[in-house]
Each structure stands twice: as structure tokens, then as C-alpha cells.
Amino acid sequence: MHKESDLVVLLTDRTAKRPGHPDRVHLHRGDVGTVAYVYDSGELYEVEFVNAAGETVAVETLRADEIRAVDLRTAMIHVTDLAA
């Protein structure tokens, strides 16, 4: 089970609403987010995804099987450019 503030990695591609924007952002398998809230004893997680400047680009409620923990010792960081 993940805890609030844990880093997690997205396991599938998806589109998400950008807070404060009418358009959507494409999240990709492997994108890293932070658990903001744990629902239903760990069955659902609210995960915040940020850009390199630390600005929120998406907040998604995800099932436990849609994310996994990030092991910082073995993770390789990858850059994805967001559409303007």
C-alpha cells in the first residue's frame, strides 16, 4: 500500500484534465507522480503529476493496479515534453 507523499509510477498511458485549463494532457506509462490522498484503505489514490518546474499538470484518481512504487535507487528519469 502506498502512503501520502510517496512517489509512484503510472503503468498505462491516459489523458487527464489539466487543472485550470480547458485542454487535456497526455500522461504516459512511466510518468512519476506523488500520492496526494489515499481513499478506501488503499484501493484508490489521488496522484498529482507535476512538470519539471514543480507546477501541477494533472491530478488523477487511480486504482492501486494503475500505479506502482518508485524505487529511487533503480529508477531512471525520462523527460516527456508536454504539448503547449
C-alpha positions as CSV (number, residue, x, y, z in Angstrom):
1,M,0.0,0.0,0.0
2,H,1.2,3.5,-0.9
3,K,1.2,6.4,1.6
4,E,0.6,10.1,1.1
5,S,3.7,11.8,-0.4
6,D,5.0,8.5,-1.9
7,L,6.3,8.7,-5.4
8,V,4.5,6.3,-7.8
9,V,4.8,5.5,-11.5
10,L,1.9,5.3,-13.9
11,L,1.5,1.9,-15.5
12,T,-0.6,2.9,-18.6
13,D,-1.0,5.8,-20.9
14,R,-4.0,8.0,-20.3
15,T,-5.3,11.5,-20.8
16,A,-6.1,13.8,-17.9
17,K,-7.7,17.2,-17.3
18,R,-5.2,20.0,-16.6
19,P,-6.3,21.9,-13.6
20,G,-7.3,25.5,-14.6
21,H,-7.1,24.7,-18.4
22,P,-9.7,23.6,-20.9
23,D,-7.4,21.2,-22.6
24,R,-6.2,17.8,-21.5
25,V,-2.7,16.5,-21.0
26,H,-1.3,13.1,-22.1
27,L,0.2,11.1,-19.3
28,H,2.5,8.3,-20.4
29,R,3.4,4.9,-18.9
30,G,6.4,5.6,-16.7
31,D,5.4,9.2,-15.7
32,V,6.1,9.8,-12.0
33,G,3.5,11.3,-9.6
34,T,3.1,11.9,-5.9
35,V,0.3,10.3,-3.8
36,A,-1.7,13.3,-2.5
37,Y,-4.5,11.3,-0.8
38,V,-5.4,7.6,-0.1
39,Y,-9.0,6.5,-0.5
40,D,-10.8,3.4,0.7
41,S,-7.9,1.9,2.7
42,G,-5.6,1.9,-0.4
43,E,-7.9,0.9,-3.2
44,L,-7.8,4.3,-4.8
45,Y,-5.1,7.0,-4.8
46,E,-5.2,10.7,-5.8
47,V,-2.0,11.3,-7.6
48,E,-0.5,14.7,-8.6
49,F,1.7,14.9,-11.7
50,V,4.0,17.9,-12.0
51,N,6.3,19.4,-14.7
52,A,10.0,20.0,-14.1
53,A,9.2,23.4,-12.7
54,G,7.0,21.8,-10.0
55,E,3.7,23.1,-11.5
56,T,0.8,20.7,-11.3
57,V,-0.2,19.5,-14.8
58,A,-2.7,16.8,-13.7
59,V,-4.4,15.3,-10.6
60,E,-5.9,11.8,-11.2
61,T,-7.7,9.3,-9.0
62,L,-6.1,6.0,-9.8
63,R,-6.7,2.4,-8.8
64,A,-3.9,0.5,-7.0
65,D,-3.3,-1.6,-10.1
66,E,-2.7,1.5,-12.2
67,I,0.4,2.6,-10.3
68,R,3.5,1.1,-8.6
69,A,6.1,2.3,-6.2
70,V,9.2,4.1,-7.4
71,D,12.5,2.7,-6.2
72,L,14.8,5.7,-6.4
73,R,17.9,3.5,-6.4
74,T,17.0,1.8,-9.6
75,A,14.7,4.4,-11.4
76,M,15.9,6.2,-14.5
77,I,14.4,9.6,-15.0
78,H,13.0,10.3,-18.5
79,V,11.7,13.6,-19.9
80,T,8.4,13.9,-21.8
81,D,7.6,17.3,-23.4
82,L,4.1,18.5,-22.7
83,A,2.0,20.0,-25.5
84,A,1.8,23.8,-25.2
